[in-house]
Every structure is written in structure tokens, then in C-alpha cells.
Amino acid sequence: MAKKYLRLILFLVLILSSELVIGQGQSPNHRPPVPPGRDRVPIDGGVVGLLILGAGYAVKKIHDNSKK
């Protein structure tokens, strides 16, 4: 049962991280205009790090619960 959850979590991490890390942005000519007073702020690597840490914590909890 824990192996099933591990596979599911790893699959979700792979899908989410590949979308954030490898995703291609649009070229500057095709971007919508920015409203006045707002700057573009890209998503940094911290989001991906939090996703990976969360998945690792879930795997650890599943592993610990399977030992009991």
C-alpha cells in the first residue's frame, strides 16, 4: 500500500516540477501588456523547492507509518 502512495507522490512531483522548471515562456512580443504600476515577477526556484520538500516529507511520513 505504501509503495502505491510513493509512486503516486513521485508521479505528481515529476509532473508539477516539470511544468514549473522546464516550461517554455512566451516570447516578449506575445505577452499581454502589464497594467500600470505593476511589475512582472517570475516564480523563483523557491516554489519548486517547497514542492520537493513537501513530497519528501510525505514519503517520510508514509515510510514511518508503514513500519508501525
Steps between C-alpha positions, in 0.01 A plus 500: 500500500782742586668421169183607318498835680871547439451452127208742498694768688808461279283520189334820622835655593637417156200651324490817713873564497535443126223753434668765717864432417503394137198698376563739213393859542348710226718726293503867604295598193204279598464599867192696606566858611582559866256727686659827620667479839555124492825327418536148367629272774602152384451195722838420647648163589362522854162369386659192348708452814190510718327245279796264519532542877127435544519184291804383694321559829197306376721208397667503841163499680374211284822308561479557878133396510576182306756395765234504776 
